[in-house]
């Protein structure tokens, strides 16, 4: 702890805290914080099946950038690792809800109504033909 305090008082710390290596990732934390909030507070119906994997890919690309830039930007790496993980969790929620029966489990009556509508439409199409 004493080593950190000594570093925090040094000119190197001031240079770091007044650079884009610090403020860029701090500003960028809005993306993963919003994604984490959506995991907890949002219903699966409002998840975008296109935007979630797009944001995950974006974050994976910038994770590589944060690792390759010199000096390594661990704060940016952590930000994008968190966002990529949160977006992949969101995509999993989306796929489960829309394609693997999550919707039917959550709204069993609505699924039954949809089935009846589908069958009645088939009957009407047969009668018209």
TISE-257980 format. One record per atom (N, C-alpha, C, O): x, y, z. Coordinates in pm, whole numbers, padded with zeros to 5 digits, always signed. Layout:
<atoms>
XYZ
...
</atoms>
This chain:
<atoms>
+00082-00119+00000
+00000+00000+00000
+00087+00126+00000
+00054+00224-00066
+00194+00121+00073
+00283+00237+00079
+00345+00264-00058
+00366+00379-00096
+00374+00156-00132
+00429+00172-00267
+00331+00243-00359
+00371+00325-00441
+00202+00210-00346
+00102+00276-00429
+00090+00423-00393
+00079+00508-00481
+00092+00453-00264
+00081+00593-00220
+00200+00673-00271
+00185+00787-00317
+00319+00615-00263
+00437+00684-00316
+00425+00706-00466
+00460+00812-00516
+00374+00605-00537
+00357+00620-00681
+00252+00727-00711
+00269+00807-00803
+00141+00729-00633
+00034+00825-00656
+00082+00969-00639
+00027+01061-00699
+00185+00989-00558
+00239+01124-00537
+00344+01162-00642
+00390+01276-00645
+00382+01068-00726
+00491+01091-00820
+00442+01162-00947
+00322+01164-00976
+00536+01221-01022
+00498+01283-01151
+00445+01180-01251
+00363+01214-01337
+00491+01057-01242
+00441+00952-01333
+00291+00930-01312
+00218+00908-01409
+00247+00935-01188
+00104+00917-01160
+00023+01033-01218
-00082+01012-01279
+00072+01154-01198
+00003+01270-01254
-00003+01260-01407
-00105+01292-01468
+00105+01217-01466
+00108+01202-01612
+00006+01098-01657
-00062+01117-01758
-00006+00988-01581
-00102+00883-01615
-00245+00933-01598
-00328+00914-01688
-00276+00996-01486
-00413+01039-01459
-00459+01154-01549
-00579+01178-01559
-00368+01223-01613
-00405+01330-01706
-00383+01288-01852
-00366+01373-01939
-00384+01157-01877
-00362+01108-02013
-00487+01036-02064
-00580+01007-01989
-00485+01009-02193
-00596+00932-02252
-00590+00786-02212
-00690+00715-02227
-00477+00738-02163
-00469+00600-02114
-00556+00579-01992
-00594+00466-01960
-00587+00687-01923
-00675+00678-01806
-00817+00722-01840
-00912+00647-01816
-00833+00841-01897
-00966+00897-01918
-01044+00830-02030
-01167+00826-02025
-00976+00776-02130
-01046+00702-02235
-01121+00581-02181
-01241+00568-02205
-01052+00493-02107
-01122+00379-02049
-01227+00417-01945
-01332+00353-01936
-01200+00522-01867
-01299+00564-01767
-01428+00606-01837
-01537+00568-01794
-01416+00682-01944
-01535+00723-02020
-01601+00603-02087
-01723+00599-02103
-01522+00506-02127
-01573+00388-02198
-01646+00291-02106
-01718+00204-02156
-01631+00303-01974
-01697+00211-01881
-01849+00224-01887
-01919+00140-01830
-01901+00326-01954
-02046+00337-01966
-02108+00220-02041
-02218+00176-02007
-02037+00167-02142
-02090+00052-02218
-02107-00073-02131
-02217-00128-02127
-02002-00120-02062
-02022-00241-01983
-02115-00219-01864
-02187-00311-01825
-02114-00100-01805
-02207-00076-01694
-02352-00080-01741
-02439-00132-01671
-02379-00026-01859
-02514-00033-01916
-02553-00178-01947
-02666-00219-01924
-02458-00254-02001
-02487-00395-02033
-02514-00475-01906
-02605-00558-01903
-02435-00452-01803
-02457-00522-01676
-02591-00483-01615
-02660-00567-01557
-02626-00356-01626
-02756-00311-01577
-02870-00378-01655
-02971-00416-01597
-02853-00392-01785
-02956-00457-01868
-02973-00603-01831
-03084-00656-01834
-02863-00670-01796
-02873-00811-01757
-02964-00825-01636
-03044-00918-01627
-02951-00733-01543
-03026-00741-01418
-03168-00687-01434
-03262-00744-01379
-03185-00578-01509
-03312-00505-01508
-03398-00519-01633
-03516-00484-01627
-03346-00568-01743
-03422-00569-01868
-03480-00707-01898
-03423-00810-01864
-03595-00703-01961
-03660-00826-02006
-03594-00872-02136
-03539-00791-02211
-03601-01001-02163
-03536-01057-02281
-03596-01006-02411
-03529-01006-02515
-03719-00962-02409
-03783-00914-02531
-03716-00789-02587
-03725-00762-02707
-03649-00712-02502
-03590-00587-02547
-03443-00602-02590
-03380-00504-02627
-03390-00724-02586
-03251-00747-02626
-03243-00752-02778
-03325-00816-02843
-03144-00685-02834
-03123-00688-02978
-03033-00806-03014
-02920-00817-02964
-03082-00893-03098
-03006-01010-03139
-02892-00977-03233
-02803-01060-03253
-02891-00858-03291
-02784-00815-03381
-02682-00730-03306
-02561-00746-03324
-02730-00640-03223
-02640-00544-03157
-02552-00610-03051
-02436-00571-03035
-02603-00708-02978
-02524-00771-02872
-02398-00838-02926
-02290-00812-02873
-02405-00923-03029
-02281-00981-03080
-02191-00878-03148
-02069-00893-03150
-02252-00773-03205
-02171-00667-03266
-02089-00595-03160
-01970-00570-03179
-02151-00562-03048
-02078-00497-02939
-01975-00590-02877
-01868-00545-02835
-02006-00720-02871
-01909-00816-02818
-01787-00822-02910
-01673-00825-02862
-01808-00825-03040
-01696-00829-03135
-01614-00700-03127
-01491-00704-03128
-01683-00587-03118
-01614-00458-03102
-01523-00461-02980
-01407-00419-02986
-01575-00509-02869
-01496-00512-02746
-01380-00610-02756
-01273-00584-02701
-01399-00721-02825
-01289-00817-02841
-01176-00757-02925
-01059-00779-02898
-01214-00681-03027
-01112-00615-03109
-01033-00515-03025
-00910-00509-03034
-01103-00436-02945
-01034-00336-02865
-00962-00397-02745
-00871-00335-02690
-01002-00516-02703
-00922-00586-02601
-00783-00615-02657
-00682-00598-02588
-00778-00660-02781
-00648-00687-02844
-00566-00559-02856
-00446-00559-02830
-00633-00450-02895
-00563-00322-02905
-00506-00280-02770
-00390-00239-02761
-00586-00292-02664
-00541-00251-02531
-00423-00336-02485
-00338-00288-02409
-00417-00460-02530
-00308-00548-02492
-00182-00519-02573
-00071-00529-02522
-00199-00483-02700
-00085-00463-02789
-00021-00325-02777
+00099-00310-02805
-00097-00223-02737
-00042-00088-02729
+00063-00082-02617
+00053-00152-02516
+00162+00002-02639
+00267+00017-02537
+00260+00156-02478
+00259+00252-02554
+00254+00173-02351
+00245+00069-02248
+00106+00006-02249
+00008+00069-02289
+00098-00118-02205
-00031-00189-02204
-00133-00112-02122
-00102-00060-02014
-00254-00107-02175
-00360-00033-02107
-00453-00134-02041
-00551-00179-02100
-00421-00168-01917
-00497-00269-01844
-00639-00223-01811
-00731-00303-01806
-00655-00094-01789
-00788-00041-01759
-00880-00055-01880
-00996-00093-01865
-00830-00024-01997
-00908-00040-02120
-00936-00188-02147
-01046-00224-02189
-00836-00272-02122
-00855-00416-02141
-00966-00469-02050
-01052-00544-02094
-00963-00429-01924
-01065-00475-01828
-01204-00425-01868
-01303-00497-01856
-01210-00302-01916
-01337-00245-01959
-01396-00327-02074
-01514-00363-02070
-01316-00355-02174
-01367-00429-02289
-01389-00576-02259
-01478-00638-02317
-01311-00634-02170
-01336-00773-02129
-01471-00783-02058
-01547-00877-02082
-01499-00687-01973
-01629-00685-01904
-01743-00667-02003
-01844-00735-01994
-01726-00576-02098
-01832-00552-02197
-01853-00674-02286
-01967-00711-02314
-01745-00736-02332
-01759-00854-02418
-01833-00965-02344
-01921-01030-02401
-01797-00986-02220
-01864-01089-02140
-02012-01057-02121
-02098-01144-02138
-02042-00933-02084
-02181-00893-02063
-02263-00905-02191
-02377-00950-02188
-02205-00866-02304
-02278-00876-02431
-02302-01021-02471
-02407-01053-02526
-02205-01109-02444
-02225-01250-02476
-02331-01312-02385
-02407-01399-02429
-02337-01269-02260
-02445-01314-02171
-02580-01266-02225
-02677-01342-02225
-02585-01141-02270
-02708-01088-02329
-02750-01168-02452
-02868-01198-02470
-02652-01202-02537
-02685-01281-02656
-02736-01419-02618
-02827-01472-02681
-02677-01477-02515
-02727-01606-02466
-02870-01596-02416
-02952-01684-02441
-02901-01489-02345
-03038-01466-02298
-03133-01451-02417
-03243-01505-02416
-03088-01376-02519
-03171-01356-02638
-03200-01489-02707
-03315-01521-02738
-03095-01566-02731
-03112-01694-02800
-03201-01789-02720
-03287-01856-02777
-03181-01794-02589
-03263-01881-02506
-03410-01839-02513
-03498-01924-02523
-03435-01710-02508
-03573-01662-02504
-03644-01683-02638
-03757-01730-02640
-03578-01648-02748
-03645-01650-02878
-03632-01782-02953
-03717-01814-03036
-03527-01861-02926
-03504-01980-03009
-03499-02111-02933
-03507-02217-02995
-03487-02109-02802
-03473-02234-02727
-03579-02252-02620
-03555-02318-02519
-03697-02195-02641
-03811-02223-02554
-03823-02135-02431
-03911-02160-02349
-03740-02036-02415
-03751-01950-02298
-03879-01868-02296
-03937-01844-02190
-03922-01827-02413
-04045-01747-02424
-04167-01831-02383
-04255-01784-02312
-04169-01954-02429
-04281-02042-02397
-04284-02075-02248
-04391-02087-02188
-04166-02089-02188
-04160-02118-02045
-04203-01997-01963
-04267-02011-01859
-04168-01878-02010
-04201-01756-01937
-04347-01718-01955
-04410-01669-01861
-04402-01740-02074
-04541-01705-02105
-04613-01827-02164
-04638-01830-02284
-04646-01926-02083
-04706-02048-02139
-04842-02023-02204
-04874-02087-02304
-04921-01932-02150
-05052-01905-02208
-05039-01835-02343
-05113-01865-02436
-04944-01742-02353
-04921-01671-02479
-04876-01766-02588
-04914-01750-02704
-04794-01864-02552
-04748-01963-02650
-04865-02047-02699
-04872-02081-02817
-04956-02081-02609
-05073-02160-02649
-05162-02079-02743
-05214-02134-02840
-05179-01952-02716
-05260-01866-02804
-05196-01856-02942
-05265-01862-03044
-05063-01842-02946
-04994-01836-03074
-05013-01966-03152
-05032-01963-03274
-05009-02079-03084
-05030-02208-03151
-05171-02217-03210
-05188-02264-03322
-05270-02172-03135
-05409-02175-03183
-05424-02084-03305
-05491-02120-03402
-05361-01965-03300
-05367-01874-03415
-05306-01938-03539
-05359-01927-03649
-05193-02004-03518
-05125-02069-03630
-05211-02179-03691
-05224-02189-03813
-05271-02263-03605
-05354-02372-03655
-05480-02320-03723
-05523-02375-03825
-05539-02213-03668
-05659-02159-03733
-05625-02098-03868
-05705-02105-03961
-05508-02039-03880
-05467-01983-04009
-05447-02096-04111
-05482-02080-04228
-05391-02209-04067
-05373-02324-04156
-05508-02376-04204
-05524-02410-04322
-05606-02382-04112
-05739-02431-04148
-05803-02335-04249
-05863-02379-04347
-05791-02205-04226
-05850-02107-04318
-05784-02119-04455
-05852-02111-04557
-05653-02138-04458
-05583-02153-04586
-05629-02278-04660
-05642-02276-04782
-05653-02387-04586
-05701-02511-04649
-05842-02491-04707
-05873-02540-04816
-05926-02418-04632
-06064-02396-04677
-06063-02308-04803
-06141-02332-04895
-05976-02207-04808
-05967-02120-04924
-05915-02193-05046
-05948-02158-05159
-05834-02295-05025
-05774-02367-05138
-05866-02467-05197
-05830-02536-05293
</atoms>
